[in-house]
Amino acid sequence: MATVFSHPQICRGKSPAIFRSPPTSKPSCRVLLLTNPNINLVSSNSSWAVKSSSSTVEGLTPPNKEEEEEDSLEGLVDFLYEDLPHLFDDQGIDPTMYDDRVVFRDPITKHDTIAGYLFNIRLLKSLFQPQFHLHSVRQTGPYEITTRWTMVMKFLLLPWKPELIFTGLSIMGVNPQTQKFCSHTDLWDSIEKNDYFSFEGFLDVLKQLRIYKTPDLETPKYNILKRRATYEVRKYEAFVIAETKGDKLSGSSGFNDVAGYIFGKNSTNEKIPMTTPVFTQVLDDQSEVSIQIVLPVSKQLSNLPAPSSEAVRLRKVDGGIVAAIKFSGRPTDELVISKEKELRSALLKDGLRPKEGCLLARYNDPGRTQSFMMRNEVLIWLEEFTLE
């Protein structure tokens, strides 16, 4: 989980040698030996504890040490699935499942006690509005569990309240003696050097503090699965659009037709709330261009009035996996094409399979927003995507 630097909450630094290993390496606490082969994790009313027993049931063969260790980590995997979603809510995580001298590291922050880590969580909650989403928990070594997560925060101290996004892995070492977590190392997807203190990580945080003006309007719902240095991978839910033919990627031809539909030019003269962004969709050769307005999530094809103009049609977009690159400025054709090439090149380099064509997402009214504050995005649908 992305944590913070000393006070502002988002930076990190240079870790000792034991934390410079890749995810498959073993935490230093694993050198401890099991002193009781019958240590097990048990659950009682969703609280977890360590149980030691030297007795066996008559007539049954006691399990061997390897089976005991595997069962113990399965219990910890289940515990993390239940516990980590409470990281920033009023319940919070269960600190009794961590050694007192537990080592936390990420690219900007380090703590050597559970008390220090809990203080860092409280600091994040006070300065930000953190949202934490747990994607997966899996055992990756004899005494190692790896989680994958997304964390989104708003920096409340800045007037424009920038959104900070971190995705990555947490590698958690288990103390064989206590069956508790004794180390916790975060790796961010957006940087290459994840050691503490990482200057690359510090710059990654600063880059996310730039000004983007996003209108307070409804947008299509999506979850961020992964954030790389230059792009995000998102999973969009299905949404409905009103669309018509456009002229070019950065053009506005056709906008008045689709805008007219939501302003009341429909079979019932219903005025439909405005949303953001406005999409322009093109094929690679730009032979087909369409301009689209997303309709509120409460609207379904079955309960929408028919367009008054034959040039406008209503369509459901099924959703799926999209890669998005964000940029500011007035989105000229040259700029948008350059960003599309940059995004496609990065996706291919990372082994992903982008589909043909792209979408331009424009979030702002160009007549009311200064160009350096504009939020624009180029999106490319992906053939498939799997979180490792």
Backbone torsions as a table, in degrees:
resi	resn	phi	psi	omega
1	MET	NA	133.4	-179.9
2	ALA	-65.0	127.7	176.5
3	THR	-114.8	-165.0	-172.7
4	VAL	-121.6	173.0	173.8
5	PHE	-83.6	-169.3	-170.1
6	SER	-46.4	-52.7	-179.3
7	HIS	-122.8	-57.9	-174.2
8	PRO	-55.7	-24.0	171.6
9	GLN	97.9	-5.3	-173.2
10	ILE	-120.2	-7.2	-173.3
11	CYS	-92.7	-177.7	178.3
12	ARG	-158.8	-177.8	-174.9
13	GLY	-151.4	-152.3	-163.1
14	LYS	-97.7	119.3	-170.5
15	SER	-94.7	157.8	175.8
16	PRO	-65.5	167.7	-171.2
17	ALA	-57.2	-36.1	-175.9
18	ILE	-65.5	-15.9	-179.8
19	PHE	-103.3	8.7	179.8
20	ARG	-94.6	1.7	-179.0
21	SER	-82.2	157.8	178.2
22	PRO	-70.4	172.8	-175.5
23	PRO	-54.3	-24.2	-176.9
24	THR	-85.0	-5.4	-179.4
25	SER	-74.9	163.2	-175.7
26	LYS	-98.2	132.9	176.2
27	PRO	-64.3	154.3	-176.0
28	SER	-61.6	-27.3	-176.5
29	CYS	-71.0	-8.3	-178.6
30	ARG	-75.9	-10.0	-179.2
31	VAL	-71.6	-13.1	176.1
32	LEU	-66.4	149.3	-178.4
33	LEU	-105.2	147.8	174.7
34	LEU	-69.3	122.6	179.1
35	THR	-92.5	-17.5	178.3
36	ASN	-132.1	110.8	-176.0
37	PRO	-67.1	-8.3	-176.5
38	ASN	-108.3	27.1	176.4
39	ILE	-74.5	131.2	-179.9
40	ASN	-137.1	155.3	171.1
41	LEU	-95.9	131.9	176.1
42	VAL	-125.7	155.5	179.8
43	SER	-119.2	136.9	176.3
44	SER	-135.7	110.7	-179.0
45	ASN	53.4	46.8	177.2
46	SER	62.3	15.7	168.7
47	SER	-106.5	145.9	-171.3
48	TRP	-114.4	144.1	-179.4
49	ALA	-150.5	165.5	177.6
50	VAL	-96.1	132.8	-179.3
51	LYS	-121.1	129.3	178.1
52	SER	-114.8	131.7	-179.7
53	SER	-146.5	132.7	178.9
54	SER	-101.7	-1.9	-177.5
55	SER	-92.6	156.0	176.4
56	THR	-130.1	157.0	178.2
57	VAL	-77.5	133.2	-176.8
58	GLU	-59.9	133.1	177.7
59	GLY	91.3	-9.4	179.6
60	LEU	-107.4	144.7	177.6
61	THR	-83.8	124.0	-179.3
62	PRO	-62.1	144.4	179.9
63	PRO	-66.2	151.9	179.2
64	ASN	-80.2	173.0	-174.0
65	LYS	-62.1	-40.5	-178.3
66	GLU	-62.7	-40.5	178.3
67	GLU	-65.3	-39.3	179.5
68	GLU	-62.6	-44.6	-177.9
69	GLU	-63.8	-41.8	-179.2
70	GLU	-64.4	-43.8	178.8
71	ASP	-62.2	-38.9	-178.8
72	SER	-62.3	-44.1	-179.8
73	LEU	-70.7	-30.5	174.6
74	GLU	-61.6	-37.8	177.3
75	GLY	-65.7	-38.3	178.3
76	LEU	-69.3	-35.1	175.2
77	VAL	-60.5	-46.9	178.2
78	ASP	-62.2	-39.6	179.1
79	PHE	-60.4	-44.7	-178.5
80	LEU	-66.5	-37.9	176.0
81	TYR	-58.5	-35.8	-178.6
82	GLU	-83.6	-35.4	-168.8
83	ASP	-88.6	-43.1	-171.8
84	LEU	-63.7	-32.7	176.3
85	PRO	-59.2	-14.1	179.1
86	HIS	-94.5	12.9	-173.8
87	LEU	-53.0	-41.5	-175.0
88	PHE	-118.8	12.0	176.5
89	ASP	-95.0	-176.3	-175.9
90	ASP	-66.1	-28.0	179.7
91	GLN	-70.5	-45.3	179.9
92	GLY	74.3	173.2	179.0
93	ILE	-79.3	163.4	-180.0
94	ASP	-89.4	104.1	-176.2
95	PRO	-71.6	-15.0	-177.9
96	THR	-70.8	-11.6	178.9
97	MET	-93.6	12.5	177.1
98	TYR	-121.9	140.8	171.4
99	ASP	-61.1	149.3	177.1
100	ASP	-60.1	-40.9	177.9
101	ARG	-97.6	72.3	179.7
102	VAL	-104.6	140.5	-174.2
103	VAL	-100.5	117.8	176.7
104	PHE	-109.2	133.1	177.1
105	ARG	-142.1	138.8	163.9
106	ASP	-140.9	-178.0	-173.7
107	PRO	-62.0	-13.4	-178.2
108	ILE	-129.7	-19.6	-173.1
109	THR	-122.8	148.9	171.5
110	LYS	-145.3	143.4	174.8
111	HIS	-143.6	146.7	-177.2
112	ASP	-114.5	9.5	177.7
113	THR	-142.0	158.4	176.0
114	ILE	-65.2	-31.8	178.6
115	ALA	-63.4	-41.4	178.8
116	GLY	-64.9	-39.4	-179.9
117	TYR	-67.4	-41.7	178.8
118	LEU	-65.2	-35.1	175.3
119	PHE	-63.3	-40.7	179.7
120	ASN	-63.1	-39.3	177.9
121	ILE	-63.9	-43.0	178.7
122	ARG	-63.6	-36.9	179.0
123	LEU	-65.4	-43.0	177.6
124	LEU	-60.0	-42.8	-178.9
125	LYS	-65.3	-32.7	-176.9
126	SER	-79.8	-31.7	-176.5
127	LEU	-96.5	-21.3	-175.1
128	PHE	-128.2	178.7	169.2
129	GLN	-119.9	72.2	-171.7
130	PRO	-69.3	137.1	172.6
131	GLN	-120.4	125.0	-175.2
132	PHE	-117.3	128.8	177.9
133	HIS	-124.0	122.7	179.5
134	LEU	-92.2	121.5	-179.4
135	HIS	-90.2	-43.9	-175.2
136	SER	-159.5	156.7	173.7
137	VAL	-136.8	129.6	-179.6
138	ARG	-150.5	150.3	175.9
139	GLN	-79.1	129.4	-177.7
140	THR	-122.2	6.5	178.0
141	GLY	-171.1	172.2	-179.0
142	PRO	-55.1	-37.8	177.9
143	TYR	-132.7	44.8	-175.5
144	GLU	-142.2	134.2	175.6
145	ILE	-126.5	135.6	-179.3
146	THR	-118.2	130.7	176.6
147	THR	-112.0	150.6	172.8
148	ARG	-119.1	138.9	-170.1
149	TRP	-152.4	165.5	169.7
150	THR	-128.6	136.9	177.3
151	MET	-131.9	127.3	180.0
152	VAL	-120.2	131.0	-177.0
153	MET	-135.9	149.0	172.8
154	LYS	-110.0	125.7	179.9
155	PHE	-80.9	100.0	-170.7
156	LEU	-73.3	-17.0	-176.4
157	LEU	-77.6	-18.1	178.0
158	LEU	-95.8	141.4	-174.5
159	PRO	-57.7	-35.4	-177.9
160	TRP	-87.6	-1.5	175.1
161	LYS	47.6	65.8	-178.3
162	PRO	-63.9	149.4	179.9
163	GLU	-95.6	124.6	178.5
164	LEU	-105.6	128.9	-175.6
165	ILE	-122.7	128.5	175.8
166	PHE	-129.7	134.2	170.2
167	THR	-130.8	153.0	179.8
168	GLY	167.5	-159.2	-177.3
169	LEU	-119.5	146.9	168.3
170	SER	-117.5	120.5	179.3
171	ILE	-100.3	116.3	-171.6
172	MET	-115.3	119.0	178.1
173	GLY	-87.4	143.5	-177.5
174	VAL	-111.6	131.5	176.1
175	ASN	-77.9	114.8	-177.5
176	PRO	-61.5	-27.0	-178.8
177	GLN	-74.9	-44.0	-175.2
178	THR	-98.8	-14.3	-173.7
179	GLN	57.2	32.2	175.7
180	LYS	-119.2	165.4	-179.3
181	PHE	-76.9	131.5	-178.3
182	CYS	-118.9	-9.0	174.8
183	SER	-150.4	152.7	-176.0
184	HIS	-152.0	109.6	-176.6
185	THR	-120.1	124.7	179.3
186	ASP	-95.9	137.9	174.1
187	LEU	-122.9	125.4	180.0
188	TRP	-91.1	140.8	177.0
189	ASP	-70.2	-21.6	-171.1
190	SER	-85.2	-7.4	-178.3
191	ILE	-133.1	162.2	178.6
192	GLU	-94.4	-39.8	-176.9
193	LYS	-98.1	103.9	-176.0
194	ASN	-99.7	8.8	177.6
195	ASP	-66.8	159.3	172.7
196	TYR	-93.0	132.7	-8.6
197	PHE	-91.7	127.0	-175.5
198	SER	-96.6	114.0	176.6
199	PHE	-65.0	-33.3	176.1
200	GLU	-62.4	-39.7	177.5
201	GLY	-66.0	-39.2	178.0
202	PHE	-62.5	-43.7	178.2
203	LEU	-65.7	-34.2	178.3
204	ASP	-62.0	-38.2	177.3
205	VAL	-68.2	-46.8	-179.5
206	LEU	-59.4	-39.3	-179.1
207	LYS	-60.7	-32.8	-178.1
208	GLN	-79.6	-6.4	179.8
209	LEU	-87.9	-1.2	-177.9
210	ARG	-65.1	160.5	-175.6
211	ILE	-83.6	122.9	167.3
212	TYR	-130.4	130.4	179.1
213	LYS	-97.5	113.4	177.4
214	THR	-111.3	117.5	-178.6
215	PRO	-58.4	149.6	178.8
216	ASP	-82.2	67.4	-179.5
217	LEU	-129.6	160.5	178.7
218	GLU	-66.0	141.1	177.2
219	THR	-128.1	161.9	174.3
220	PRO	-57.3	141.6	-176.7
221	LYS	-80.7	133.9	176.3
222	TYR	-151.6	158.4	173.4
223	ASN	-113.7	139.4	176.8
224	ILE	-85.9	118.3	-179.4
225	LEU	-89.4	-37.8	-176.0
226	LYS	-155.4	137.0	173.2
227	ARG	-118.8	116.7	175.7
228	ARG	-92.9	-175.3	-176.0
229	ALA	-62.0	-35.4	-174.0
230	THR	-120.2	-8.3	-176.9
231	TYR	-150.1	164.8	176.0
232	GLU	-115.7	149.4	169.3
233	VAL	-107.7	122.1	-176.3
234	ARG	-121.6	151.8	172.4
235	LYS	-112.2	109.8	-178.6
236	TYR	-89.1	140.3	168.5
237	GLU	-79.2	163.9	178.9
238	ALA	-63.8	146.4	176.5
239	PHE	-148.0	163.5	-176.8
240	VAL	-109.9	140.9	-179.5
241	ILE	-127.5	154.6	164.7
242	ALA	-106.2	127.8	-174.9
243	GLU	-139.1	159.2	174.7
244	THR	-151.1	174.3	-179.0
245	LYS	-72.7	141.9	174.8
246	GLY	-113.2	-177.0	-178.8
247	ASP	-107.3	-43.6	-179.9
248	LYS	-151.0	170.9	-172.3
249	LEU	-56.5	-45.9	-176.8
250	SER	-99.7	8.7	-175.9
251	GLY	-80.2	170.0	179.5
252	SER	-117.5	5.6	179.6
253	SER	-61.3	129.3	-179.0
254	GLY	97.0	-15.4	-177.4
255	PHE	-62.9	-40.8	-178.8
256	ASN	-62.4	-30.7	179.1
257	ASP	-68.4	-48.8	-178.4
258	VAL	-73.4	-33.1	176.5
259	ALA	-67.9	-36.4	177.7
260	GLY	-61.4	-34.4	178.9
261	TYR	-59.9	-47.0	-177.3
262	ILE	-77.7	-17.2	178.2
263	PHE	-87.7	2.6	172.7
264	GLY	123.0	-1.3	178.2
265	LYS	-84.5	72.0	-179.7
266	ASN	-147.9	177.5	-170.8
267	SER	-64.4	-22.4	-179.4
268	THR	-114.3	6.9	-176.9
269	ASN	56.8	27.4	-178.7
270	GLU	-77.0	134.9	173.7
271	LYS	-94.4	124.8	-174.8
272	ILE	-106.7	135.1	-178.3
273	PRO	-56.8	142.4	177.9
274	MET	-72.8	146.5	177.2
275	THR	-126.8	-179.5	175.0
276	THR	-142.7	150.0	1.1
277	PRO	-89.9	176.8	166.0
278	VAL	-92.5	126.3	-179.2
279	PHE	-98.0	142.9	164.7
280	THR	-121.6	123.7	-177.1
281	GLN	-111.0	135.6	179.2
282	VAL	-137.5	156.0	167.9
283	LEU	-87.1	171.2	-177.3
284	ASP	-56.7	-40.2	-178.1
285	ASP	-89.3	4.5	-179.8
286	GLN	56.0	27.1	178.0
287	SER	-74.1	-25.7	176.8
288	GLU	-126.0	122.0	179.7
289	VAL	-125.5	132.5	176.2
290	SER	-132.0	144.6	176.7
291	ILE	-111.7	134.3	-166.9
292	GLN	-132.9	139.9	169.9
293	ILE	-115.4	129.4	179.3
294	VAL	-78.2	134.8	179.2
295	LEU	-94.3	154.1	-177.8
296	PRO	-54.1	149.2	-176.5
297	VAL	-63.2	-23.0	178.9
298	SER	-72.3	-13.6	-178.2
299	LYS	-94.4	131.1	175.1
300	GLN	-117.2	160.1	179.5
301	LEU	-55.9	-33.0	-175.9
302	SER	-71.9	-22.8	-177.2
303	ASN	-117.4	19.6	177.9
304	LEU	-97.6	141.7	175.4
305	PRO	-70.4	152.5	179.7
306	ALA	-73.1	143.8	176.8
307	PRO	-64.4	144.4	175.2
308	SER	-75.9	-28.5	-179.1
309	SER	-93.7	133.4	176.8
310	GLU	-68.9	-16.3	-180.0
311	ALA	-75.6	-15.8	-177.3
312	VAL	-103.3	136.1	174.5
313	ARG	-131.3	154.8	177.7
314	LEU	-103.4	140.2	-176.8
315	ARG	-150.1	144.6	174.9
316	LYS	-94.3	129.9	173.7
317	VAL	-97.7	123.2	-172.2
318	ASP	-68.5	-15.9	-175.7
319	GLY	86.5	-172.8	-178.4
320	GLY	141.3	-159.9	-175.0
321	ILE	-99.0	128.6	-176.1
322	VAL	-131.2	142.3	169.3
323	ALA	-102.5	138.1	-175.1
324	ALA	-133.5	136.1	173.9
325	ILE	-118.3	132.4	-174.3
326	LYS	-103.1	144.5	177.4
327	PHE	-157.4	160.7	178.8
328	SER	-109.5	-179.3	179.9
329	GLY	95.5	170.4	177.8
330	ARG	-76.4	124.1	-171.5
331	PRO	-79.3	81.6	173.4
332	THR	-71.2	162.9	178.0
333	ASP	-56.7	-42.8	-178.1
334	GLU	-62.7	-43.4	-179.3
335	LEU	-66.4	-43.7	-178.0
336	VAL	-65.9	-42.8	179.0
337	ILE	-63.6	-38.4	177.4
338	SER	-62.8	-42.8	179.5
339	LYS	-68.1	-36.2	178.0
340	GLU	-63.8	-42.0	178.4
341	LYS	-66.3	-40.5	178.2
342	GLU	-61.6	-44.7	-179.6
343	LEU	-66.4	-45.3	-178.5
344	ARG	-63.0	-39.9	178.2
345	SER	-63.6	-42.5	179.5
346	ALA	-65.1	-38.5	179.6
347	LEU	-65.3	-45.4	179.6
348	LEU	-64.1	-38.6	177.9
349	LYS	-62.2	-35.5	-179.4
350	ASP	-86.5	7.5	176.1
351	GLY	80.0	17.6	179.0
352	LEU	-94.2	165.2	-174.1
353	ARG	-118.7	91.0	179.8
354	PRO	-75.0	145.3	176.1
355	LYS	-82.3	171.3	177.2
356	GLU	-71.0	154.8	176.4
357	GLY	78.0	179.6	179.7
358	CYS	-159.8	170.7	175.0
359	LEU	-120.9	137.9	168.1
360	LEU	-102.1	125.6	177.3
361	ALA	-108.3	120.7	177.6
362	ARG	-113.6	120.2	-173.6
363	TYR	-95.6	-16.2	-168.8
364	ASN	-120.8	154.1	170.6
365	ASP	-76.3	114.3	-175.7
366	PRO	-62.7	-21.6	178.9
367	GLY	-81.1	-12.0	-175.7
368	ARG	-121.8	-0.4	-174.7
369	THR	-126.3	129.4	175.8
370	GLN	-66.4	143.9	-170.5
371	SER	-59.9	-36.6	-176.6
372	PHE	-71.0	-14.4	179.0
373	MET	-100.0	-5.4	-176.2
374	MET	-66.1	141.6	173.5
375	ARG	-106.5	114.7	175.1
376	ASN	-124.5	153.3	177.0
377	GLU	-142.7	144.4	166.3
378	VAL	-107.0	129.5	-178.2
379	LEU	-120.7	141.4	176.2
380	ILE	-130.2	127.4	176.3
381	TRP	-70.3	144.4	-180.0
382	LEU	-105.3	145.5	177.2
383	GLU	-62.7	-43.7	-179.8
384	GLU	-161.9	160.7	178.9
385	PHE	-158.5	133.9	178.8
386	THR	-131.0	128.3	173.8
387	LEU	-76.1	123.3	-179.2
388	GLU	-73.3	NA	NA
